[in-house]
Amino acid sequence: MTASSPQRIGPNSEVVRDWLAEYVYETMRSESIEQIVHRLDSAIIASLPELADRDVRRDLAASTRAHARVMLSGITSDTFEYVLPEEAHTFARTIARRGFELRMLLRTYHVGMEAVLDYMTETLEQRPAPQDIERAVMLRMFERATKWVSLSVELLTDTYMEERERVLRAALNRRTETIRAVLAGDELDLDQASARLGYRLGQRHVAFVLWTDEGESGSGEGEVVGLLDRVATRVAAEIGNGRVLTVASGSSGMWAWAGLDDLADAAQEPGALESVAAGLVESPVRVAFGVPAAQVAGFRQSHREAVAARQVAERGPAATARVIGYREVEIAYLAGADDAAMRGLIGRELRTLSGSDPNAARLRETLHAYLKSHRSPEATAKLLGVHKNTVRYRIQRIEELLGHPIEQRSLPLEVALACVAAFGVDALP
């Protein structure tokens, strides 16, 4: 049958299957799949911003990716044999654990279906086809998408309810709900909340978040959460008084707080906690620390800082240390809140030093060490492992390239260098 045939082209026509087969062949390439996943998830989160949390979004992406592969692999078949991927069950369980209502899960799938249809409409506009074929393709996609959503919702409702019931029965739920209330700033009885958590909120503590390198855990969901919990307990025992509070934030993420009221003053110096923890954290686990603080306000603030440090760590180069502290990257986090503004600052202040070549990188490293060493050539030379005359020569060359003395713009230079150090070459303009 051809597009010019007088017989009406239906959604199961051979020419429609051929068109879809060609589309699937192109789309199943990994880069195209990732583009689709990003587009669909962005549409979902725009409608449901509650899902923007990094751990929830990560589970959503895994679910969307698995759904896309299942749908694309069977879209040319006339029989609809749909198997719900395990990643979809994991996402449903995360929705339940995070305390969201069932309607959040249902809305996710309905918004997702709308996004799929919008995507297919745009695809047809970019890949012109005769009107009859275009109509048949859209009809086939609508029928499949409707069945997909109906079956997914039916099966995942059971998954959600089972997990929600389990969580509601467990102490984990009480702990999770209390932590959420504390972080939200709700009015709580401090003693009662501490009793529910099994953790004294009135003490001095530090918050830290743990997660695994994406795709490297090599374990099931429960095993990953168990691994993170063990690492959190070990870290808390080494850096503080052994009191630790943990709660899973997703299938591969965890929030934690460690009591510090018995900690020696020297260990509370910037970088001290991170240095101790670095010897306890191995692949695939990563940890980001907030700043130690006291009472409920400190509980919240330190957690916000730990989350911010994680954001910097995940945006940084692959070689970033497994343990990172907020104070180490605070300047980069604040300056990097606006990517365009940050790149503008880097390009404007560093000028030719913002190049990606080895010489520019070496001069940036020297300038950053020089500023951190209080403009001392001797201290800079010791930090870099070079002769002090080498440092003096490089500083002279740096000032020539900048077109002004370092002292004239030392603060913005240090901010620009901190951003490059935290985010790597991707931060360069």
VOGU-3710 file (C-alpha; in Angstrom, 3 decimals, decimal comma):
1> mtasspqrig> 0,000/0,000/0,000  1,283/3,510/-0,772  0,313/6,964/0,453  -1,511/7,580/-2,815  -3,639/4,440/-2,566  -7,384/5,124/-2,475  -7,683/2,672/0,436  -7,612/4,401/3,810  -4,385/3,921/5,755  -5,026/2,582/9,250
11> pnsevvrdwl> -2,816/2,635/12,357  -1,825/-1,024/11,756  -0,955/-0,564/8,064  2,374/-1,812/6,805  3,435/1,653/5,663  2,819/2,979/9,196  4,896/0,171/10,706  7,676/0,926/8,215  7,637/4,623/9,120  7,779/3,796/12,837
21> aeyvyetmrs> 10,510/1,188/12,317  12,730/3,821/10,708  11,943/6,263/13,509  12,723/3,672/16,209  16,019/2,777/14,495  17,179/6,398/14,737  15,764/7,025/18,193  17,173/3,958/19,943  20,643/5,492/19,720  21,596/6,422/23,292
31> esieqivhrl> 21,966/10,155/22,632  18,456/10,367/21,192  16,985/8,360/24,063  18,614/10,707/26,580  17,223/13,733/24,758  13,723/12,260/24,937  14,116/11,387/28,619  15,296/14,916/29,425  12,421/16,451/27,473  9,712/14,293/29,066
41> dsaiiaslpe> 11,092/14,674/32,600  11,407/18,439/32,190  7,748/18,623/31,160  6,721/16,481/34,140  8,715/18,531/36,644  7,460/21,807/35,178  3,955/20,599/36,006  4,937/18,850/39,266  7,818/20,870/40,787  7,680/18,727/43,932
51> ladrdvrrdl> 9,576/16,088/41,928  12,559/18,396/41,260  14,513/17,011/44,244  17,736/15,484/42,907  17,115/11,950/44,195  13,472/11,844/43,094  14,392/13,251/39,687  17,094/10,622/39,331  14,581/7,835/39,968  12,108/9,521/37,596
61> aastraharv> 14,746/9,619/34,839  15,530/5,917/35,302  11,818/5,096/35,073  11,259/7,279/32,003  14,302/5,795/30,263  13,124/2,226/30,907  9,583/3,057/29,740  10,920/4,624/26,544  12,973/1,557/25,676  10,044/-0,811/26,285
71> mlsgitsdtf> 7,628/1,307/24,261  10,014/1,876/21,353  10,995/-1,785/21,150  7,356/-2,855/20,773  5,812/0,015/18,859  6,062/-1,688/15,465  4,423/-4,883/16,716  0,693/-5,324/16,168  0,368/-7,121/19,501  0,625/-5,071/22,683
81> eyvlpeeaht> 2,613/-7,186/25,138  3,631/-4,648/27,740  5,949/-5,522/30,640  6,315/-2,850/33,298  10,043/-2,195/33,919  11,425/-2,556/37,456  12,593/1,088/37,377  8,938/2,148/37,285  8,229/0,191/40,477  11,287/1,808/42,092
91> fartiarrgf> 9,980/5,291/41,228  6,531/4,454/42,645  8,153/3,276/45,874  10,193/6,497/46,088  6,989/8,542/45,721  5,488/6,596/48,623  8,574/6,879/50,822  8,845/10,613/50,343  5,308/11,039/51,666  3,616/12,129/48,422
101> elrmllrtyh> -0,015/11,219/47,833  -1,055/8,684/45,198  -2,346/11,480/42,969  1,266/12,628/42,511  2,079/9,291/40,878  -1,067/9,398/38,747  -0,392/12,965/37,632  3,162/11,993/36,689  1,870/9,472/34,175  -0,875/11,663/32,745
111> vgmeavldym> 1,504/14,573/32,256  4,003/12,140/30,780  1,445/10,932/28,229  0,696/14,521/27,185  4,422/15,162/26,799  4,812/12,024/24,632  2,002/13,110/22,314  3,458/16,619/22,062  6,820/15,096/21,222  5,341/12,861/18,505
121> tetleqrpap> 3,446/15,797/17,006  6,693/17,744/16,770  8,501/14,704/15,349  5,951/14,411/12,567  6,388/18,087/11,762  10,148/17,550/11,476  9,790/14,313/9,478  7,123/15,196/6,909  4,821/12,351/5,903  1,669/12,166/3,781
131> qdieravmlr> -1,383/13,285/5,724  -2,916/9,797/5,871  0,286/8,314/7,304  0,655/11,168/9,755  -2,918/10,667/10,971  -2,422/6,892/11,283  0,857/7,278/13,192  -0,726/9,671/15,684  -3,732/7,382/16,109  -1,440/4,400/16,767
141> mferatkwvs> 0,628/6,453/19,236  -2,487/7,678/21,047  -3,850/4,143/21,377  -0,537/2,795/22,648  0,041/5,737/25,034  -3,442/5,346/26,492  -2,922/1,624/27,103  0,546/2,341/28,485  -0,753/4,832/31,041  -3,737/2,682/32,011
151> lsvelltdty> -1,661/-0,446/32,617  1,142/1,465/34,351  -1,220/3,256/36,698  -3,080/0,048/37,503  0,062/-1,909/38,350  1,958/0,909/40,047  -0,978/1,849/42,244  -0,560/-1,547/43,881  3,205/-0,994/44,217  2,657/2,446/45,724
161> meerervlra> 0,013/1,264/48,184  2,111/-1,698/49,345  5,112/0,528/49,955  3,066/3,281/51,554  1,451/0,775/53,926  4,851/-0,640/54,860  6,258/2,820/55,471  3,250/3,934/57,464  3,654/0,958/59,781  7,341/1,469/60,317
171> alnrrtetir> 9,231/3,868/62,535  10,843/5,085/59,335  7,675/6,945/58,480  7,574/8,738/61,820  11,189/9,667/61,399  10,714/10,834/57,813  7,661/12,936/58,610  9,379/14,506/61,622  12,486/15,333/59,623  10,375/16,895/56,890
181> avlagdeldl> 8,525/18,989/59,484  11,780/20,150/61,087  13,289/21,049/57,720  10,091/22,878/56,735  10,265/24,973/59,900  6,982/23,681/61,341  6,294/24,325/65,014  7,159/21,170/66,950  7,618/20,086/70,518  11,410/19,728/70,607
191> dqasarlgyr> 11,469/16,897/73,151  8,734/14,953/71,387  10,388/15,378/67,987  13,739/14,253/69,424  12,072/11,170/70,924  10,499/10,250/67,586  13,811/10,642/65,819  15,917/8,953/68,465  18,252/11,905/68,017  18,634/15,034/70,167
201> lgqrhvafvl> 17,799/18,116/68,109  19,112/20,489/70,774  22,720/19,410/70,380  25,464/20,635/68,070  25,519/18,665/64,836  26,601/18,569/61,223  24,453/17,485/58,295  25,778/15,451/55,401  24,237/13,844/52,342  25,362/10,586/50,786
211> wtdegesgsg> 24,756/9,228/47,304  26,312/6,839/44,809  27,920/7,431/41,448  25,220/6,968/38,849  25,328/3,527/37,283  28,190/2,337/39,508  26,476/0,916/42,559  26,119/-2,544/41,030  23,515/-3,452/43,659  19,786/-3,515/44,162
221> egevvglldr> 17,910/-0,607/45,694  17,790/-2,061/49,205  21,478/-2,937/49,149  22,422/0,615/48,114  20,394/2,196/50,923  21,952/-0,274/53,359  25,442/0,622/52,119  24,798/4,353/52,556  23,418/3,786/56,051  26,516/1,838/57,060
231> vatrvaaeig> 28,824/4,537/55,699  26,823/7,252/57,496  27,076/5,359/60,786  30,802/4,839/60,356  31,408/8,498/59,491  29,320/9,725/62,448  31,252/7,500/64,839  34,571/8,929/63,662  33,710/12,639/63,461  31,374/13,033/66,428
241> ngrvltvasg> 29,824/11,468/69,465  28,362/8,458/67,642  24,790/9,804/67,528  23,515/9,648/63,949  20,185/10,252/62,230  19,605/8,957/58,704  16,735/8,877/56,244  16,737/7,591/52,652  16,094/10,404/50,159  15,727/8,122/47,139
251> ssgmwawagl> 16,812/4,718/45,875  20,470/5,799/45,891  20,594/8,798/48,217  20,533/9,493/51,951  20,346/12,482/54,316  22,242/12,252/57,604  23,082/14,261/60,732  25,826/13,511/63,257  26,002/14,778/66,835  29,128/16,856/67,568
261> ddladaaqep> 28,657/18,155/71,116  31,594/16,097/72,422  33,867/16,950/69,502  37,209/18,618/70,217  37,431/22,247/69,095  40,367/21,534/66,781  38,281/19,092/64,746  35,751/21,823/64,000  38,220/23,817/61,915  37,270/24,181/58,210
271> galesvaagl> 38,055/20,958/56,366  38,704/18,896/59,512  35,529/16,790/59,326  35,943/16,247/55,600  39,546/15,127/56,097  38,508/12,500/58,633  35,588/11,282/56,516  37,721/11,030/53,370  39,456/7,964/54,799  36,102/6,248/55,349
281> vespvrvafg> 34,397/6,775/51,990  35,141/4,619/48,962  33,578/4,133/45,541  30,720/4,238/44,699  29,723/6,396/47,708  30,090/10,178/47,771  29,478/12,539/50,705  28,857/16,287/51,005  28,997/18,103/54,361  27,279/21,214/55,636
291> vpaaqvagfr> 28,798/23,463/58,314  28,519/22,344/61,970  25,788/24,256/63,831  23,615/23,950/66,939  19,928/23,520/67,765  17,038/23,109/65,301  18,044/26,134/63,229  21,500/24,612/62,771  19,929/21,261/61,866  18,129/22,962/58,968
301> qshreavaar> 20,944/25,268/57,892  23,612/22,586/57,865  21,344/20,361/55,751  20,739/23,136/53,205  24,485/23,607/52,959  25,138/19,876/52,511  22,596/19,755/49,666  24,250/22,806/48,078  27,693/21,190/48,349  26,341/18,105/46,607
311> qvaergpaat> 25,083/20,245/43,742  28,576/21,647/43,247  30,137/18,168/43,490  27,817/16,776/40,819  28,503/19,679/38,479  32,253/19,479/38,993  34,818/17,389/37,087  34,749/13,593/37,377  37,941/13,682/39,421  36,273/15,627/42,244
321> arvigyreve> 37,028/14,161/45,677  34,503/11,726/47,139  34,076/13,949/50,197  33,327/17,656/49,850  32,493/20,381/52,366  30,242/23,384/51,868  32,810/25,869/53,127  35,202/24,589/50,480  32,795/25,392/47,636  30,548/28,091/49,128
331> iaylagadda> 31,878/30,869/46,890  31,510/28,700/43,783  27,971/27,667/44,801  26,826/31,250/45,300  28,523/32,534/42,138  27,326/29,527/40,115  23,649/30,103/40,884  23,498/31,988/37,568  25,564/30,143/34,950  25,637/33,007/32,473
341> amrgligrel> 26,710/35,511/35,112  29,398/33,127/36,400  30,869/32,561/32,944  30,776/36,302/32,331  32,720/36,895/35,562  35,309/34,242/34,671  35,846/35,564/31,152  35,961/39,207/32,257  38,329/38,731/35,196  40,634/35,984/33,935
351> rtlsgsdpna> 40,774/37,179/30,310  43,278/35,010/28,422  43,771/32,921/31,574  40,314/31,462/30,946  41,648/29,360/28,066  41,502/25,566/28,165  45,152/25,030/27,146  47,711/23,602/29,626  49,594/26,899/30,002  46,437/28,803/30,977
361> arlretlhay> 45,519/26,032/33,423  48,993/26,188/35,005  48,837/29,975/35,408  45,326/29,725/36,916  46,562/27,156/39,418  49,492/29,388/40,346  47,318/32,478/40,769  44,769/30,577/42,883  47,528/29,183/45,132  49,105/32,641/45,363
371> lkshrspeat> 45,855/34,250/46,519  45,157/31,459/49,012  48,718/31,814/50,345  48,193/35,492/51,191  50,326/36,666/48,217  53,438/34,937/49,537  55,718/33,575/46,763  57,451/31,319/49,277  54,205/29,784/50,589  52,880/29,449/47,030
381> akllgvhknt> 56,067/27,687/45,913  55,755/25,239/48,806  52,103/24,568/48,000  52,820/23,923/44,310  56,156/22,158/44,795  58,128/24,597/42,620  60,889/27,160/43,199  59,874/30,594/44,523  61,508/32,275/41,510  59,228/30,220/39,261
391> vryriqriee> 56,254/31,602/41,186  57,563/35,180/40,825  58,007/34,724/37,080  54,512/33,292/36,677  52,944/36,083/38,732  54,707/38,650/36,550  53,399/36,882/33,435  49,887/36,663/34,912  49,786/40,406/35,560  50,927/41,054/31,992
401> llghpieqrs> 48,070/38,911/30,649  45,530/40,458/33,021  46,638/43,971/32,143  46,683/45,135/35,766  48,230/44,274/39,148  46,655/41,314/40,927  45,919/43,445/44,006  43,713/45,709/41,906  41,113/42,931/41,367  42,112/40,253/43,893
411> lplevalacv> 38,612/39,504/45,247  36,801/38,974/41,898  39,839/37,036/40,664  39,602/34,704/43,653  35,870/34,205/43,052  36,448/33,397/39,378  39,230/30,940/40,233  37,101/29,278/42,924  34,381/28,656/40,324  36,827/27,083/37,860
421> aafgvdalp> 38,318/24,941/40,638  34,874/23,691/41,695  33,167/23,247/38,324  36,173/22,424/36,105  36,652/23,377/32,467  32,875/23,324/31,918  32,749/26,640/33,785  35,052/28,328/31,284  33,360/30,736/28,853
//
